[in-house]
Amino acid sequence: MSRKKHVDEPEPKKAMRADQPPTDGFVTVVDGHFKSKFDTAEAAETAARKLKSAYPMLQIETYDAANKVRTLVS
């Protein structure tokens, strides 16, 4: 039985692998695992700081995929 797709139904989001670095954009890294992806460094930094304030015991970083650089959020 096939399911018809409605026009207003969003496309399924491709899941990001936590063990492989992304190739573009900016990502939050929590305890060494890639998590949320963002289009801008500022958005990733804001999300990382919010996580760090809520969970100070975690190691939170931002990752710039284009330059392959991690920045620790303190």
Secondary structure, DSSP 8 states (H G I E B T S, - for coil): ------TTS--------TTS--SSSEEEEETTEEEEEESSHHHHHHHHHHHHHH-TTS-EEEEETTTTEEEE--
